[in-house]
Amino acid sequence: MSDQRAQPARVGSVKRETGESSVSVTVNLDGSGRADVESPVGFMNHMLAQIARHGMVDLTVRAAGDVETGSHHTAEDTAIVLGRAIDKALGERLGIVRMANTLVPLDEALAQVALDLSGRGYAVVDMASTNNLGEFPADMARHFFEAMAIEGRFNLHLRVLAGLNEHHVIEASFKAFARALRAASAMDERGQGRAPSTKDTLSV
């Protein structure tokens, strides 16, 4: 039986600076769930910690931005950089499971994520909540997932199947994404290190 721990850790680090923000992210897909996150957007920090813990990835994030205009730029740019770091950590995506589907409840909320680490960025996100959670409303969460999927070059379908409390809706969604990422990025012992595609590549 192959030993996944014997493989080199899959780590991606990306830094991006614009006139609106400065963001750096390091992702270790073979981590232990450790989150080291600093940004001025408190709820986003909480959601990034969910990705780390439930995705069993080590995640380091440093983000600063023009929050005097709102959280949009900082959150959007963090999603962009996080997606690129995940893409970099996946490398050529050889031997991964590739696809996963998860269903996560949080009290009255229920979120479903289907994920394909296909090398092609696409997102369909249906977060039906119409409440507004301060600095990080559901519409910002939707945009976060869309930007991350495009930059991460993966196909993400996210549906909120139930939920009244917006905090629960968003958190269930992030946990569902984390669990799907954990499952899809896992090394497939039967995959023999090959690209899980009839094209024999997921890198182009």
C-alpha positions in Angstrom: 0.0 0.0 0.0 1.4 3.4 -0.9 2.1 6.0 1.8 0.6 9.4 1.0 2.7 10.9 3.7 5.9 9.8 1.9 5.0 12.1 -1.0 6.3 15.7 -1.0 3.9 18.1 0.6 1.7 19.9 -1.9 2.2 23.6 -1.0 1.3 26.7 -3.0 2.2 30.3 -2.0 0.9 33.4 -3.9 1.2 37.1 -3.2 -0.8 39.8 -5.0 -0.6 43.6 -4.5 -2.9 46.1 -6.1 -4.0 49.7 -5.3 -6.9 48.2 -3.3 -5.3 45.4 -1.3 -2.2 43.4 -0.4 -2.8 39.6 0.0 -0.5 36.7 0.5 -1.7 33.1 0.9 0.1 29.8 1.5 -1.8 26.5 1.3 -0.5 23.1 2.3 -3.0 20.5 1.0 -1.4 17.8 3.0 -1.6 19.7 6.3 -3.3 19.1 9.6 -6.0 21.8 9.6 -3.9 24.7 11.0 -5.2 28.2 10.2 -3.0 31.3 10.6 -5.2 34.1 9.3 -5.0 37.8 9.6 -7.3 40.3 7.8 -9.6 43.2 8.8 -12.7 41.2 7.8 -13.5 39.2 10.9 -16.2 36.9 9.4 -14.0 36.0 6.5 -11.2 35.0 8.9 -13.7 32.7 10.6 -14.7 31.1 7.2 -11.1 30.7 6.2 -10.5 28.8 9.4 -13.3 26.5 8.5 -11.6 25.7 5.2 -8.4 24.8 7.0 -9.9 22.7 9.8 -12.5 20.8 7.8 -10.4 20.6 4.6 -7.4 19.4 6.7 -5.2 21.9 4.9 -2.7 24.3 6.6 -3.6 27.8 5.6 -1.7 31.1 6.1 -3.3 34.3 5.0 -2.2 37.9 5.4 -4.7 40.4 3.9 -5.0 44.1 4.1 -7.1 46.5 2.0 -9.2 49.6 1.7 -11.9 48.5 4.1 -13.0 52.1 4.5 -14.9 51.4 1.2 -16.3 48.2 2.6 -15.1 44.6 2.7 -15.6 43.8 -1.0 -12.1 44.4 -2.4 -10.3 42.7 0.5 -12.6 39.6 0.4 -12.6 39.4 -3.4 -8.8 39.7 -3.7 -8.3 37.1 -0.9 -10.5 34.7 -2.9 -8.4 35.3 -6.0 -5.2 34.7 -4.2 -6.5 31.6 -2.3 -7.7 30.1 -5.6 -4.3 30.7 -7.2 -2.5 29.1 -4.2 -4.8 26.0 -4.4 -4.1 25.7 -8.1 -0.3 26.0 -7.5 -0.5 23.4 -4.7 -2.3 21.0 -6.9 0.4 21.2 -9.5 -0.3 18.9 -12.5 -3.0 17.2 -10.4 -1.6 13.7 -11.0 -3.1 10.9 -9.0 -5.8 12.9 -7.3 -9.4 11.6 -6.8 -10.4 14.8 -8.6 -14.2 14.9 -8.0 -16.2 14.9 -4.7 -19.7 15.7 -3.4 -20.5 16.7 0.1 -23.6 17.6 2.1 -23.1 19.6 5.4 -25.8 20.6 7.9 -25.5 23.4 10.5 -28.6 23.6 12.6 -31.4 24.6 10.2 -29.0 25.2 7.3 -28.0 22.6 4.7 -25.4 23.1 2.0 -24.2 20.9 -0.8 -21.0 21.2 -2.8 -20.0 19.2 -5.9 -16.4 19.8 -6.8 -14.3 18.9 -9.8 -10.6 19.8 -9.7 -10.7 19.7 -13.5 -8.2 22.4 -14.4 -11.1 24.6 -15.7 -12.5 27.3 -13.6 -16.3 27.5 -13.4 -18.8 28.2 -10.6 -22.6 27.8 -10.1 -23.5 29.2 -6.7 -27.0 29.3 -5.3 -27.1 30.9 -1.9 -30.7 31.8 -1.4 -30.3 33.7 1.9 -31.5 37.3 1.6 -30.3 38.6 5.0 -27.2 40.7 5.4 -24.4 39.6 7.8 -22.7 42.9 8.3 -19.3 43.0 6.5 -19.7 39.6 4.8 -23.2 39.1 3.4 -24.3 36.1 1.5 -23.8 37.8 -1.8 -20.2 38.5 -0.9 -19.8 34.8 0.0 -21.2 33.8 -3.4 -18.7 36.1 -5.1 -15.9 34.7 -3.0 -16.7 31.2 -4.1 -17.0 32.3 -7.8 -13.6 34.1 -7.8 -11.9 31.3 -5.9 -13.1 28.7 -8.4 -12.1 30.7 -11.5 -8.6 31.4 -10.2 -8.3 27.9 -8.7 -9.2 26.3 -12.0 -11.9 24.0 -10.6 -15.6 23.4 -11.2 -17.7 24.3 -8.2 -21.4 23.8 -7.8 -22.8 25.0 -4.5 -26.4 24.9 -3.4 -28.0 26.0 -0.2 -30.8 23.5 0.3 -32.2 25.0 3.5 -31.4 27.7 6.0 -32.8 30.8 7.7 -29.9 32.2 9.6 -27.3 33.7 7.3 -24.4 32.9 9.5 -25.4 29.2 9.4 -26.0 29.3 5.6 -22.5 30.8 4.9 -20.7 28.6 7.4 -22.3 25.4 6.2 -21.3 26.4 2.6 -17.7 26.9 3.6 -17.6 23.7 5.5 -19.1 21.8 2.6 -16.5 23.3 0.3 -13.7 22.3 2.7 -14.9 18.7 2.9 -15.2 18.5 -0.9 -11.7 19.9 -1.4 -10.3 17.5 1.1 -11.9 14.5 -0.7 -11.2 15.6 -4.2 -7.6 16.5 -3.6 -6.8 13.3 -1.8 -4.4 11.0 -3.6 -6.1 8.0 -5.2 -4.1 4.8 -4.3 -5.5 3.1 -7.4 -4.8 6.1 -9.7 -1.1 5.1 -10.0 0.0 8.8 -10.2 -1.8 9.4 -13.5 -4.0 12.3 -14.4 -7.6 11.4 -13.7 -8.7 12.3 -17.2 -9.0 10.5 -20.6 -7.0 13.5 -21.9 -4.1 12.4 -19.7 -3.7 15.9 -18.3 -5.5 18.4 -16.1 -2.8 21.0 -16.3 -3.8 22.7 -19.6 
